[in-house]
Amino acid sequence: MSVIPKIEAFAAELTEIRQDFHAHPELGFEEVRTSGIVAEKLRAYGVDEVHEGLGGTGVVALIKGQGGGNRRVGLRADMDALPIVEASGVPYASTNPGRMHACGHDGHTTMLLGAARYLAETRDFDGTVVLIFQPAEEGLGGARRMIADGLFEKFPCDEIYGMHNDPNSEPGVVSVTPGPAMAGASFFDITVKGTGSHAAMPHQSKDPIVIGTSLVQQLQSVVSRNTPPTKPVVLSVTKFNAGSAYNVVPDTATISGTIRYFHDDVSEMADARIRELCAGMAQAYGIEITVELRNVFDVLMNDADLTTAYVAAAADIVGEDMAAESTEQATGSEDFADMLKVVPGAYCRVGHAGSVPLHNPAFVLDDAILPVGASIYARIVETRLPKG
């Protein structure tokens, strides 16, 4: 592995920054402290412009290279934490109860800060780098809000790159999947409005629990019987809420969950079938069932040519045997997909020595990945905006 020496020289400082972010996690659109530190660091590094407040708590900065080129490369990192009670046991664990950087966004932000410092010091490129520190990636639509706030009108980019840590890969392994790489996602909320009764006289009820549990089973037929086997889809019911007493059949039950997909026609079919199943169940039992479906993430589409370029830049840092294009699609979702719908680019995964999955209360990010990620960000700029 050949981390850029200038970045390796301040790796200890990157660790300090990352662990401070980790100890003070903030949820989506609440990243006031985090974005404030980001802006402060960027100014201290000597970037050319810093713009705060885009998309609520987002930060955008510009660094101009040594040449007079007009091309612009965007680099993006997310800043928000998750509503999780931390159980990692690290000495710099969350000091904000019920909030945790369990997805490594503290690391992503730090990597981009490391790249910013290096690029501002060296400026060994011809063009402009657009640094995008995005709020609210975890299902709250931070990318869409930045875009709606004029991100790419105010700061146009010719291409854009992002990355995510990966505790499921070997340390230093970098992979990029061309084309559809990460699933799109919809969330659903279903309300079953029955009739309550005394639990000892259930014949007087229209029991939303019985109806709702049957509906949960029927929803799985969308995957097993309505979706072509060649088009992957995931439908998971993740919440079922009903009742408040041992001796009361409740009036209502609520069912919530998510659909993950790689093809828009599959998403449309799944949405339609959920509504049809709910309508049929409502008619069969003589009750009302309401459905709310909302798209939260688009399918993340990596540009084929820029995937190749990203892998080559990463290979220059981690070695050719450690960076490669992948055929593996991830059923997880990522709102960087919304930026890739506007600007072509690519999104990579970088393996590290952590052994606990993402979104787990015991997740720990390996700080050794910080100079690696920062170096990859810097190198893609230098290769895509070469001097001369």
C-alpha positions in Angstrom: 0.0 0.0 0.0 1.3 3.5 -0.9 -0.7 6.1 1.0 0.3 9.6 -0.1 3.2 10.6 2.2 1.9 14.1 2.8 -1.4 12.6 4.0 0.3 9.9 6.0 2.3 12.7 7.8 -0.9 14.1 9.4 -2.7 10.7 9.9 -2.6 11.1 13.7 -4.5 14.4 13.4 -7.1 12.7 11.2 -7.6 10.1 13.9 -8.1 12.9 16.5 -10.7 14.7 14.2 -12.6 11.4 13.5 -12.7 10.4 17.2 -14.0 13.8 18.2 -16.8 13.6 15.6 -17.5 10.1 16.9 -17.8 11.3 20.5 -20.3 14.1 19.4 -22.7 12.5 16.8 -25.6 14.5 15.4 -28.6 13.2 13.5 -29.6 14.3 10.0 -30.2 18.1 9.6 -28.9 18.6 13.1 -25.2 18.5 12.2 -24.5 22.0 13.5 -21.4 21.2 15.5 -20.1 18.9 12.9 -20.6 21.2 9.9 -19.1 24.1 12.0 -15.9 22.1 12.6 -15.8 21.1 8.9 -16.0 24.8 7.8 -13.4 25.8 10.4 -11.0 23.2 9.3 -11.5 24.0 5.6 -10.7 27.6 6.2 -7.6 26.7 8.2 -6.4 24.5 5.4 -6.6 27.5 3.0 -9.3 26.4 0.6 -10.5 29.1 -1.8 -14.1 29.3 -0.8 -16.3 27.9 2.0 -20.1 28.0 1.7 -22.3 26.9 4.7 -25.9 26.2 5.1 -26.6 24.5 1.8 -29.4 22.0 2.3 -29.7 23.0 5.9 -26.4 22.0 7.5 -24.4 21.1 4.4 -21.0 22.6 3.6 -19.5 23.1 0.1 -15.9 24.3 -0.5 -13.8 25.0 -3.6 -10.1 24.4 -4.3 -8.6 25.7 -7.5 -5.6 24.0 -9.1 -2.5 25.5 -10.5 -3.7 25.5 -14.1 -6.4 27.5 -15.7 -8.7 24.6 -16.6 -12.4 24.9 -16.3 -13.2 21.2 -15.5 -14.6 20.5 -12.0 -14.5 17.3 -10.0 -16.8 16.8 -7.0 -15.9 14.8 -3.9 -18.7 14.1 -1.5 -18.9 12.8 2.1 -21.9 12.4 4.5 -21.9 13.7 8.1 -24.9 12.4 10.0 -25.2 9.7 12.7 -27.9 7.2 13.6 -30.4 7.0 16.4 -28.6 4.1 18.1 -27.4 3.7 21.7 -23.7 2.9 21.4 -22.2 -0.3 22.8 -18.7 -0.2 21.2 -16.8 0.3 24.5 -14.3 2.6 22.8 -12.9 5.4 25.0 -14.2 8.1 22.6 -17.8 6.6 22.5 -20.8 8.8 21.9 -21.5 11.5 24.6 -24.9 12.2 23.0 -27.4 9.6 24.4 -29.2 7.6 21.7 -27.0 8.8 18.9 -24.0 7.0 17.4 -21.8 7.0 14.3 -22.6 3.4 13.6 -22.2 3.8 9.8 -18.8 5.5 9.8 -19.9 8.9 8.4 -17.5 10.4 10.9 -14.8 8.6 9.0 -16.1 9.7 5.6 -16.1 13.3 6.7 -12.6 13.0 8.1 -11.3 11.4 4.9 -12.6 14.3 2.8 -11.1 16.8 5.2 -7.8 15.0 4.8 -8.1 15.2 1.0 -9.0 18.8 1.3 -5.9 19.7 3.3 -3.6 17.9 0.9 -5.2 19.3 -2.2 -5.2 22.9 -0.8 -1.5 22.5 0.1 -0.3 20.9 -3.2 -2.8 22.1 -5.9 -1.1 19.6 -8.2 -4.1 19.6 -10.7 -5.6 21.8 -13.4 -9.2 22.7 -12.7 -11.4 23.0 -9.6 -12.3 20.6 -6.8 -15.8 20.9 -5.3 -15.9 19.4 -1.8 -19.4 18.5 -0.7 -20.1 17.7 3.0 -23.7 16.4 3.0 -26.2 16.2 5.8 -28.9 13.6 6.5 -27.9 10.6 4.3 -29.7 8.1 6.6 -33.1 8.2 4.9 -33.9 11.9 5.4 -33.1 13.0 1.9 -30.0 15.2 2.5 -28.7 14.8 -1.1 -32.1 15.7 -2.5 -32.3 18.8 -0.3 -28.9 20.0 -1.3 -29.8 19.5 -5.0 -33.1 21.3 -4.5 -31.1 24.1 -2.8 -29.1 24.6 -6.1 -26.0 22.5 -5.3 -25.1 21.8 -8.9 -26.3 25.2 -10.3 -24.2 27.0 -7.8 -21.3 24.6 -7.9 -21.4 22.7 -11.2 -19.4 19.5 -11.5 -18.3 17.5 -14.6 -18.0 14.3 -12.5 -18.4 13.3 -8.9 -17.0 10.6 -6.5 -18.0 9.2 -3.1 -16.9 6.3 -0.9 -18.0 4.2 2.0 -16.1 2.2 4.5 -16.7 -1.6 4.4 -16.1 -3.8 7.5 -17.1 -6.8 5.4 -14.0 -6.6 3.2 -10.3 -7.1 3.9 -8.4 -4.0 5.0 -7.4 -1.8 2.0 -9.5 -3.7 -0.5 -11.3 -1.2 -2.8 -14.2 -2.2 -5.1 -16.5 -0.4 -7.5 -19.5 -1.9 -9.2 -20.3 -0.4 -12.6 -23.9 0.3 -13.5 -26.6 -0.4 -10.8 -24.4 -0.8 -7.7 -26.8 -0.2 -4.8 -30.5 -0.7 -4.4 -33.2 1.9 -4.6 -35.5 1.9 -1.6 -39.1 2.8 -0.7 -40.6 2.9 2.8 -44.2 1.9 3.5 -46.6 2.5 6.3 -49.9 0.5 6.4 -52.7 1.2 8.9 -55.2 -1.5 9.5 -58.4 0.2 10.9 -60.5 -2.5 12.5 -63.0 -2.6 15.4 -61.9 -3.1 19.0 -63.5 -5.2 21.6 -63.1 -6.9 24.9 -60.5 -9.7 24.5 -63.0 -12.1 26.0 -65.5 -11.3 23.3 -63.5 -11.2 20.1 -66.5 -12.0 18.0 -67.5 -8.4 18.5 -64.3 -7.2 16.9 -62.7 -6.9 13.5 -59.3 -7.8 14.9 -56.6 -5.7 13.2 -53.9 -8.0 14.6 -55.3 -11.1 13.0 -55.9 -9.2 9.8 -52.5 -7.5 9.9 -50.5 -10.7 10.6 -52.2 -12.3 7.6 -51.3 -9.3 5.5 -47.7 -9.5 6.5 -47.6 -13.0 5.1 -49.3 -12.0 1.9 -46.8 -9.2 1.3 -44.1 -11.8 0.9 -45.8 -13.1 -2.2 -44.8 -9.9 -4.0 -41.2 -11.3 -3.9 -42.0 -15.0 -4.4 -44.8 -14.8 -6.9 -44.9 -11.4 -8.6 -41.2 -10.6 -9.2 -39.2 -12.1 -12.1 -36.4 -14.3 -10.6 -33.8 -12.4 -12.6 -34.7 -9.1 -11.0 -33.7 -9.0 -7.3 -36.1 -7.4 -4.8 -36.3 -7.3 -1.0 -39.5 -6.7 0.9 -39.0 -6.5 4.7 -41.7 -5.7 7.3 -39.7 -4.1 10.1 -42.4 -2.7 12.4 -45.8 -4.1 13.7 -47.5 -2.0 16.3 -50.9 -2.8 17.9 -52.6 -2.9 21.3 -51.9 -1.6 24.8 -53.5 -4.1 27.2 -53.9 -7.8 27.8 -57.7 -7.8 27.7 -58.4 -5.4 24.8 -58.6 -6.2 21.1 -57.3 -2.9 19.6 -58.9 -0.8 16.9 -55.8 -0.4 14.8 -52.5 -2.0 13.8 -49.7 -0.3 11.9 -47.3 -2.2 9.7 -44.1 -0.6 8.3 -41.2 -1.7 6.2 -39.0 -1.3 3.1 -38.7 -2.4 -0.5 -35.2 -2.6 -2.1 -34.8 -3.0 -5.8 -32.5 -2.5 -8.8 -35.1 -1.9 -11.5 -37.7 0.9 -11.5 -40.4 -1.4 -13.1 -39.9 -3.8 -10.1 -40.5 -0.9 -7.7 -43.6 0.2 -9.5 -44.9 -3.4 -9.6 -44.2 -3.9 -5.8 -46.0 -0.6 -5.0 -49.0 -1.6 -7.0 -49.2 -5.1 -5.5 -49.0 -3.8 -2.0 -51.9 -1.5 -2.6 -53.9 -4.3 -4.3 -53.2 -6.7 -1.4 -54.3 -4.1 1.1 -57.4 -3.3 -0.8 -58.4 -7.0 -1.2 -57.8 -7.6 2.5 -59.9 -4.6 3.4 -62.8 -5.8 1.3 -62.5 -9.3 2.6 -62.8 -8.2 6.2 -65.0 -5.2 5.8 -62.6 -2.8 7.2 -60.4 0.2 6.1 -56.7 -0.2 5.3 -54.6 2.8 4.3 -51.3 2.7 2.6 -48.5 5.3 2.4 -45.6 4.5 0.1 -42.7 6.8 -0.5 -39.5 6.6 -2.5 -36.5 7.4 -0.3 -33.4 6.3 -2.3 -32.9 5.9 -6.0 -30.8 3.1 -7.5 -27.2 4.1 -7.4 -25.8 4.0 -10.9 -22.0 4.1 -11.4 -20.8 5.4 -14.7 -18.8 2.6 -16.4 -15.9 4.7 -17.7 -15.6 6.6 -14.4 -15.7 3.3 -12.5 -12.7 2.3 -14.4 -11.0 5.6 -13.7 -11.8 5.3 -10.0 -10.4 1.8 -9.7 -7.2 2.9 -11.4 -6.8 5.8 -9.0 -7.5 3.6 -6.0 -5.0 1.0 -7.3 -2.3 3.6 -7.3 -2.9 3.9 -3.5 -3.7 0.4 -2.4 -2.0 -1.7 -5.1 -3.4 -3.2 -8.3 -4.2 -6.5 -6.5 -6.3 -4.7 -4.0 -8.6 -2.6 -6.3 -11.0 -4.0 -8.8 -14.3 -3.6 -10.5 -17.0 -5.9 -8.9 -20.1 -7.6 -10.1 -21.6 -7.6 -6.6 -24.6 -5.4 -6.1 -25.5 -4.2 -2.6 -29.2 -4.3 -1.4 -28.3 -1.5 1.0 -29.1 2.0 -0.3 -27.2 5.3 -0.5 -28.5 8.8 -1.3 -25.4 9.6 -3.3 -27.5 8.0 -6.0 -29.5 11.2 -6.3 -26.3 13.2 -7.1 -25.3 10.5 -9.6 -28.6 11.1 -11.4 -27.5 14.7 -12.0 -23.7 14.3 -12.5 -21.9 11.2 -13.7 -19.5 9.6 -11.3 -18.8 6.6 -9.2 -18.9 5.3 -5.6 -16.4 2.9 -4.1 -16.2 0.7 -1.0 -13.0 0.6 1.1 -12.4 -2.3 3.4 -11.0 -1.9 6.9 -10.2 -4.0 9.9 -13.5 -3.5 11.7 -15.3 -6.8 12.4 -18.8 -5.6 13.4 -21.4 -4.8 10.7 -22.6 -1.3 9.9 -25.6 0.0 11.9 -24.7 -2.2 14.8 -24.3 -0.7 18.3 -20.9 -2.2 18.7 -19.6 -1.0 15.3 -16.0 0.4 15.4 -14.3 2.1 12.4 -10.6 1.3 11.9 -8.8 4.6 11.9 -6.1 3.1 9.7 -8.5 3.6 6.8 -8.5 7.4 7.1 -5.3 8.2 5.2 -6.2 5.5 2.7 -9.6 7.1 1.9 -8.1 10.6 1.9 -5.4 9.5 -0.6 -7.9 7.9 -2.9 -10.0 11.1 -3.0 -6.9 13.1 -3.7 -5.6 10.8 -6.4 -8.8 10.7 -8.4 -8.6 14.5 -8.5 -5.0 14.4 -9.7 -5.7 11.8 -12.4 -9.0 13.4 -13.6 -7.7 16.9 -13.6 -4.0 16.5 -14.8 -1.8 19.5 -15.2 -0.9 20.4 -18.7 
